[in-house]
């Protein structure tokens, strides 16, 4: 019950029967405080400006970060207290709402923040944001709900190759070529006597000092081989009873391979038939000419999505791949063998295709063999529990097609590399 209204009503009745000056002063003073103060508070509250320092918070699994909101009072009317409440998705901290209370003076700007822990991979939208304001006497309180867009990105877990049961060194790298166009200074193949016209930079000074004759280093001639990680997240290819576990392992394997290639200084990209979770913040997940997200209608899957990140080097490329995998969902999508065949043929000759899939189906192996004959390198990583083509396991380096079962939690050494 609003006792102030009762008090004012009581004073109004008194002023009608007792025309005392003090009673009139008290009545008008309280009336101005009650109605005038409420209007002023609402005026200031409606003009509170809310901004975020960033449209997205990025976290690794288990990492704790902060989400900051800045409240700015655009008027000279103070807000004694302003409270906020923001709702979190159920997958993050069990969906518990975050609360805080601040005081906002005239033309003041205050930043409030709360911590959040990345407990599960994914792309999440927080909100809505509920804010309330009032004054010390408790006469008035106003509330409103606003859609202040903010995304939480939790990257997939990244493992070392040994932690995935893979060899510590994959049979991957630059390809030797018979055409001596570009030499690779990192690959020494031998030495020979100096000839007129040889570069001074290629002289082997230590051997020259030891033999007394000028000796020149010889290098292997290679062509740079790009690597593209293909991740199969078509729901139809996964067993129903193990869909979540195996699809998550496929995403983690793709992330771990990307990390391995980035640390090795190689150029790598990502192609997948995964669906991307909806994002609400203004900053988009994929930006730039090197990245495309293609959608096309195809049968019962509705809109078929292809995530395509063209090969690039460096940590920024790694973070973009991890962000795409964080938002990936396993749903009905494009048939993976067709996707692999069509997308691979748009890549440069000699590219290495790292194929992550739940099973090594005969159709997929046939497609891989066809790509091998076209000059591509193909490595298949099976995240499912069974391997159909066991003859492709434990093959030595240089074999045409190699297959690797991903056994997280076990460490195997296959004598490759």
Residue pairs with C-beta under 8 A, 6 or more apart in sequence:
4 30
4 34
4 139
5 34
7 30
8 27
8 30
8 31
8 34
11 23
11 26
11 27
11 30
12 27
14 23
14 27
15 23
15 24
15 27
33 137
33 139
34 139
37 135
37 139
37 140
38 139
38 140
40 77
41 77
41 79
41 133
41 134
41 135
41 140
41 142
42 140
42 142
43 75
43 77
44 73
44 75
44 77
44 78
44 79
44 133
45 79
45 82
45 133
45 142
45 144
47 73
47 74
47 75
48 71
48 72
48 73
48 74
48 79
48 82
48 104
48 131
48 133
49 71
49 72
49 74
50 69
50 70
50 71
50 72
50 129
50 131
50 146
50 148
51 69
51 70
51 72
52 67
52 68
52 69
52 70
52 148
52 150
53 68
53 70
53 111
54 283
55 149
55 150
55 151
55 281
55 282
55 283
56 150
56 151
56 152
56 153
56 281
56 283
57 65
57 66
57 67
57 116
57 150
57 151
57 152
57 153
58 65
58 153
58 155
58 323
59 65
59 116
59 117
59 118
59 152
59 153
59 154
59 155
60 118
60 154
60 155
60 157
60 158
61 118
61 119
61 120
61 121
61 154
61 155
61 156
61 157
62 117
62 118
62 119
63 117
63 118
64 115
64 116
64 117
64 118
65 115
65 116
65 118
66 113
66 114
66 115
66 116
67 86
67 98
67 113
67 114
67 115
67 116
67 126
67 150
67 152
68 111
68 112
68 113
69 84
69 86
69 111
69 112
69 113
69 129
69 148
70 109
70 110
70 111
70 112
71 82
71 84
71 102
71 104
71 109
71 110
71 111
71 112
72 108
72 109
73 79
73 104
73 105
73 106
73 107
73 108
73 109
74 107
75 106
75 107
76 106
76 107
77 106
78 103
78 104
78 105
78 106
78 108
79 103
79 104
79 105
79 133
79 135
80 103
80 134
80 135
80 136
81 101
81 102
81 103
81 133
81 134
82 101
82 102
82 103
82 104
82 131
82 132
82 133
83 99
83 100
83 101
83 102
83 131
83 132
83 133
84 99
84 100
84 101
84 102
84 112
84 129
84 130
84 131
85 97
85 98
85 99
85 129
85 130
85 131
86 97
86 98
86 114
86 126
86 127
86 128
86 129
86 130
87 95
87 97
87 126
87 127
87 128
87 130
88 95
88 96
88 97
88 98
88 116
88 124
88 126
89 95
89 124
89 125
89 126
89 152
91 119
91 120
91 122
91 124
92 116
92 117
92 118
92 119
92 120
92 124
92 152
92 154
93 116
93 117
93 119
98 114
98 116
100 112
100 113
100 114
102 110
102 112
103 110
104 110
104 133
116 152
118 152
118 154
118 155
119 154
120 154
121 154
121 155
121 156
121 157
121 248
121 251
121 326
122 154
122 277
122 326
122 327
123 151
123 152
123 153
123 154
123 276
123 277
123 279
123 285
123 326
123 327
124 151
124 152
124 153
124 154
125 149
125 150
125 151
125 152
125 278
125 279
125 280
125 281
126 150
126 151
126 152
127 147
127 148
127 149
127 150
127 280
128 145
128 146
128 147
128 148
129 145
129 146
129 147
129 148
130 143
130 144
130 145
131 143
131 144
131 146
132 141
132 142
132 143
133 141
133 142
133 143
134 140
134 141
134 142
147 280
149 280
149 281
149 282
150 280
150 281
151 279
151 280
151 281
151 283
153 323
153 326
153 327
154 326
155 255
155 322
155 323
155 325
155 326
156 248
156 251
156 252
156 254
156 255
156 322
156 325
156 326
157 252
157 255
158 252
158 255
158 256
158 259
158 322
159 252
159 256
159 408
160 256
161 167
161 168
161 169
161 170
161 256
161 260
162 168
162 411
163 256
163 408
163 409
163 411
164 252
164 253
164 256
164 406
164 407
164 408
165 405
165 406
165 407
165 408
165 409
165 410
165 411
165 412
166 381
166 404
166 406
166 412
167 404
167 412
167 413
167 414
167 415
167 416
167 417
168 413
168 417
169 416
169 417
170 260
170 379
170 416
170 417
171 379
171 397
171 398
171 399
171 402
171 416
171 417
172 225
172 227
172 266
172 352
172 354
172 377
172 379
173 225
174 184
174 187
174 222
174 223
174 224
174 225
175 222
175 223
175 225
175 350
175 377
176 220
176 221
176 222
177 221
177 222
177 223
178 221
179 221
180 221
181 221
182 221
182 222
182 223
183 219
183 220
183 221
184 219
184 220
184 221
184 222
185 219
187 219
187 220
187 222
188 217
188 218
188 219
188 220
189 218
189 219
189 220
190 217
190 218
191 204
191 207
191 215
191 216
191 217
191 218
192 215
192 216
192 218
193 213
193 214
193 215
193 216
194 203
194 213
194 214
194 215
194 216
195 216
198 216
202 216
202 217
202 219
203 214
203 215
203 216
203 217
204 215
204 216
204 217
207 215
208 214
208 215
223 350
224 267
225 350
225 351
225 352
225 377
226 267
226 268
226 269
226 311
226 347
226 348
226 350
226 351
226 352
227 261
227 266
227 267
227 268
227 269
227 311
227 351
227 352
227 353
227 354
228 268
228 269
228 270
228 271
228 311
228 343
228 344
228 347
228 351
228 352
228 353
228 354
229 254
229 257
229 258
229 261
229 268
229 269
229 270
229 271
229 321
229 354
229 356
230 271
230 272
230 336
230 339
230 340
230 343
230 344
230 353
230 354
230 355
230 356
230 357
231 250
231 251
231 253
231 254
231 270
231 271
231 272
231 274
231 325
231 328
231 356
232 250
232 272
232 273
232 336
232 355
232 356
232 357
232 358
233 247
233 250
233 251
233 272
233 273
233 274
233 275
233 328
233 329
233 330
233 331
233 333
234 273
234 330
234 332
234 333
234 334
234 335
234 336
235 243
235 330
235 331
235 332
235 333
236 332
237 336
237 357
237 358
237 359
237 361
238 246
238 247
238 330
238 358
238 384
239 246
239 358
239 384
242 384
242 385
243 330
246 358
246 383
246 384
246 385
247 330
247 358
249 383
249 406
249 408
250 330
250 356
250 357
250 358
250 383
251 325
251 328
252 408
253 356
253 381
253 383
253 406
254 270
254 272
254 321
254 325
254 356
255 321
255 322
255 325
257 354
257 356
257 381
258 268
258 270
258 318
258 321
258 322
258 325
259 318
261 268
262 268
262 313
262 314
262 315
262 317
262 318
265 313
266 313
267 311
267 312
267 313
268 311
268 312
268 313
268 317
268 321
269 308
269 309
269 310
269 311
269 312
269 317
269 321
270 307
270 308
270 309
270 321
270 324
270 325
271 306
271 307
271 308
271 309
271 339
271 343
272 306
272 307
272 324
272 325
272 328
273 304
273 305
273 306
273 307
273 333
273 334
273 336
273 339
274 305
274 307
274 328
274 329
274 330
274 331
274 333
275 305
275 328
275 329
275 330
275 331
275 333
276 285
276 293
276 305
276 307
276 324
276 327
276 328
276 329
277 327
277 328
277 329
279 285
279 327
285 323
285 324
285 327
286 292
286 293
286 307
286 309
286 320
286 324
290 309
290 310
290 312
291 308
291 309
291 310
291 320
292 308
293 305
293 306
293 307
293 308
294 305
294 306
294 308
295 303
295 304
295 305
295 306
296 303
296 304
296 306
297 303
297 304
298 304
298 334
300 332
301 331
301 332
301 333
301 334
302 332
304 333
304 334
305 333
305 334
306 334
306 339
306 343
307 324
307 328
308 343
309 317
309 320
309 321
309 324
311 347
311 351
336 357
336 364
337 361
337 363
337 364
337 366
337 367
340 353
340 355
340 364
340 367
340 368
340 371
341 367
341 370
341 371
344 351
344 353
344 371
344 376
345 371
345 374
347 353
347 376
349 375
349 376
350 375
350 376
350 377
351 376
351 377
352 376
352 377
352 378
352 379
353 368
353 371
353 376
353 377
353 378
353 379
354 379
354 381
355 364
355 368
355 378
355 379
355 380
355 381
356 381
356 383
356 406
357 364
357 380
357 381
357 382
357 383
357 384
358 382
358 383
358 384
359 382
359 384
359 386
359 388
360 380
360 382
360 387
360 388
360 389
360 392
360 403
361 388
362 388
364 380
365 380
365 389
365 392
365 401
368 378
368 380
368 401
369 400
369 401
371 378
372 378
372 400
372 401
378 401
378 402
379 402
379 403
379 404
380 392
380 401
380 402
380 403
380 404
381 404
381 405
381 406
382 403
382 404
382 405
382 406
383 406
387 393
387 403
387 405
389 403
392 401
392 402
392 403
393 403
393 404
393 405
393 414
394 414
394 415
394 416
395 401
395 402
395 403
395 416
396 415
396 416
397 416
397 417
402 416
404 414
